[in-house]
Amino acid sequence: MNKELEHSFVEELEKNQNIVHKVCRIYTNNQEAHNDLFQEITIQLWKAYPKFRGDSKFSTWMYRVGLNTAITLYRKRKRSIATEDFSSFQYKIKAEPYDDTEEEQLKLLYKAVHQLNDIEKALVFLYLEDKNYKEISETLGITEVNARVKMNRVKTKLRTILNP
């Protein structure tokens, strides 16, 4: 690959790397897994970059590649033995009073999202990223109507999980 292509890829990746981090946050439970997934998504983006035609925004294309990579790895991982991350058992001690309401709500939301299937996770992720249904449909390769219907079903499912 030529240096110009490499330079433009690195520039775009640096500008939009938060997209990859957000995808990693949805599909991983710890920093090590996050780093591994980030690396894998970056590799897949690099491999696919020469085929990027610019039909959509770079960020939309990046969401698509990132989500597809995460979903593929998530499905492979589901076949392996489930283990608990040791760091999730660490205790926090603070001398001052700490209101962890928002943090706890986020934990509950992420725990609920982890119970969704891979497509549902992608929908929630894009929705929380303030993507409109047109962008969601383009990223996931489904119709806009299908995106709306699926999102309504996911919202209902999340309500059920969060309010049993």
C-alpha positions in Angstrom: 0.0 0.0 0.0 1.2 3.5 -0.7 2.2 6.0 1.9 -0.6 8.4 1.0 -3.3 5.7 1.6 -1.6 4.8 4.9 -1.5 8.4 6.0 -5.1 9.0 5.2 -6.1 5.9 7.0 -4.2 6.8 10.2 -5.6 10.3 10.0 -9.2 9.1 9.8 -8.6 6.5 12.5 -7.2 9.0 14.9 -10.1 11.4 14.3 -12.7 8.6 14.8 -11.1 6.2 17.2 -13.7 6.9 19.9 -16.1 5.0 17.7 -14.0 1.9 18.1 -13.6 2.4 21.9 -17.4 2.7 22.2 -18.0 -0.5 20.2 -15.4 -2.2 22.5 -17.2 -1.0 25.6 -20.4 -2.6 24.5 -18.9 -6.0 23.7 -16.3 -6.4 26.4 -16.2 -6.6 30.2 -12.6 -5.7 31.1 -9.7 -3.6 29.8 -7.7 -6.5 28.5 -10.6 -7.7 26.3 -11.3 -4.1 25.3 -7.7 -3.7 24.1 -7.8 -7.0 22.2 -11.0 -6.0 20.5 -9.7 -2.5 19.7 -6.7 -4.1 18.1 -8.7 -6.6 16.1 -11.1 -3.9 14.8 -8.2 -1.7 13.8 -6.6 -4.6 11.9 -10.0 -5.3 10.1 -10.4 -1.6 9.3 -6.9 -1.5 7.9 -7.5 -4.6 5.8 -10.8 -3.2 4.5 -9.6 0.4 3.9 -8.4 -0.1 0.3 -12.0 -1.1 -0.5 -13.6 1.9 1.2 -15.2 3.7 -1.7 -16.5 6.7 0.2 -20.2 5.9 -0.6 -20.9 6.7 3.0 -19.1 8.8 5.6 -15.9 7.2 7.0 -17.5 7.1 10.5 -20.5 5.1 9.2 -18.2 2.7 7.4 -16.1 2.5 10.6 -19.2 1.7 12.7 -20.1 -1.1 10.3 -16.7 -2.7 10.2 -16.3 -2.3 14.0 -19.7 -3.8 14.8 -19.2 -6.7 12.4 -15.8 -7.5 13.8 -17.1 -7.3 17.4 -20.2 -9.4 16.6 -18.0 -12.1 14.9 -15.7 -12.3 17.8 -18.6 -12.2 20.3 -20.2 -15.2 18.6 -16.9 -17.1 18.7 -16.4 -16.2 22.3 -19.9 -17.4 23.3 -18.8 -20.9 22.3 -16.0 -20.9 24.9 -16.2 -21.4 28.6 -17.5 -18.4 30.6 -15.2 -17.0 33.2 -15.4 -14.1 35.7 -13.0 -11.2 35.5 -11.1 -10.9 38.7 -11.0 -7.0 38.6 -14.8 -7.0 38.9 -14.4 -8.1 42.5 -12.2 -5.2 43.5 -13.5 -2.9 46.3 -13.5 0.8 46.2 -12.8 2.7 49.4 -13.3 6.4 49.6 -13.0 8.7 52.6 -15.7 11.1 51.3 -19.3 10.3 50.7 -19.8 9.2 47.1 -23.0 9.2 45.2 -22.8 6.3 42.8 -26.4 6.5 41.6 -25.5 7.4 38.1 -22.6 4.9 38.0 -24.9 2.1 39.3 -27.6 3.0 36.7 -25.0 2.8 34.0 -23.8 -0.6 35.3 -27.4 -1.8 35.3 -27.8 -0.6 31.7 -24.6 -2.2 30.5 -25.6 -5.4 32.4 -29.0 -5.4 30.6 -27.4 -4.6 27.2 -25.0 -7.5 27.7 -28.1 -9.8 27.8 -29.2 -8.7 24.3 -28.2 -10.5 21.2 -25.5 -9.0 19.0 -27.8 -7.1 16.6 -29.8 -5.7 19.5 -26.6 -4.5 21.1 -25.6 -2.7 17.9 -29.0 -1.1 17.7 -28.8 0.2 21.3 -25.2 1.4 20.8 -26.0 3.4 17.6 -29.2 4.8 19.2 -27.2 5.9 22.3 -24.7 7.5 19.9 -27.6 9.7 18.7 -27.6 8.2 15.2 -30.9 8.6 13.4 -32.7 5.6 11.9 -31.4 6.4 8.4 -27.8 6.1 9.7 -28.6 3.1 11.8 -30.2 1.3 8.9 -27.2 2.1 6.7 -24.7 1.0 9.3 -26.5 -2.3 10.0 -27.6 -3.0 6.4 -31.3 -3.1 7.2 -34.3 -0.9 6.2 -35.2 2.2 8.1 -38.6 0.7 9.0 -36.9 -2.5 10.2 -34.5 -0.4 12.4 -37.4 1.4 14.0 -39.4 -1.8 14.6 -36.3 -3.6 16.1 -35.5 -0.6 18.3 -39.0 -0.5 19.7 -38.7 -4.2 20.5 -35.3 -3.7 22.1 -36.6 -0.9 24.2 -39.5 -3.1 25.5 -37.0 -5.9 26.1 -34.7 -3.6 28.1 -37.6 -2.3 30.2 -38.5 -5.9 31.0 -34.9 -6.7 32.0 -34.5 -3.6 34.1 -37.9 -3.7 35.7 -38.8 -7.4 36.2 
